[in-house]
């Protein structure tokens, strides 16, 4: 089954929504205009229920099928927030907000789910209930977690939940997915070393935090090379190294290090946190200094359920004829919080093989992917909850 004809008819309208969202990006939970637009559209489509303010600025809509005797309830989720990046596309619909842009395609995700919601509200050709979920603050704010903490799954009785992300480098309108661990857990660390500062000509009178911290940066790489099972995934990256003195002739009293850890399993996540603490405390003791390690757990590993992933892949194949096995992604995705609460699956839809990657100031969502994305949402519902 190819993309649905109705989405070809709606393509220009959905594209206009997407480009309006692109012009007016909003960051984290500040999606006030976006959320209001989404709620207005859902009301206009005639949904059975539209609720705002879930997860601060999230929007939830309910569409009941022609029949609901199956008792099935499926959630479909799209993210709404933009990134703090200054756009450099030169597009006529480029961001009008300095320092903010839709550099990850959430404008496309929101527009595609709106398109699917319009179609499903028109046809209602399914037996069950659809809950459309428009989430703020995917980009580091944990909006998915906040929506779940506000009772998203329980309040609307969601039994399964599905998500989608556009993916540059994948052929336009095709799909890719994998079961099990898919996107990495994303943690952050801060390390504060303190020694005894002094004159650079008299290092013997100091406890040199620069040398101490440099040793730590190198030693942290042994977590991946010497502590982790080579077939398990872990990335430890030091991304900031700041001394308390900027002078040429002063050995600094303090050094502040920042970085990120990416893992694909709970065990590896725990090991990385433990080893960072042990390594830094050991090095500080060796050099006669002190250290404070702050480890901040972020998004968990995003894990696709086996059954729902197989189903999602079959739906994708029915639309585009192709659904490849996706690679592991060491980036994070806070749909992971929803998949911790309910079985479900997250799929990638091709944004085309040309163009910038996500989180780049020249990235742009490809509007030609809209029919495939909308069709996948609609077919998830109609095939999972077929009408009698």
ABEGO torsion letter per residue (X at the ends): XBBBAAAAAAAAAAAAAAAAAAABBBBEAAAAAAAAAAAAAAAAAGBABBBBGBGGABBBBBBBBABAAAGBBBBBBBBABBBBBBBAAGBAABBABBGBBBAAGAAAAAAAAAAAAAAAAAAGBBBEBBBBBBBBGABGAGAAAAAAAAGAAAAAGBABBBBBBBBBGBBBGBBBBBBEBABBBBBBBBBBBBBBBEBAABAAABBBAAAAAAAAAAAAAAAAAAABBAABBBBBBBABBBBABABAABBBABBBBBBBBBBABAAAAAAAAAAAAAAAAAAAAAAGBBBBBBBBBBBBBBBBBAAAAAAAAAAAAAAAGBBBBBBBBABBBAAAAAAAABBEBBBBBBAEABEBBBGBAABBBBAAAAAAAAAAAAAAAAAABBBX
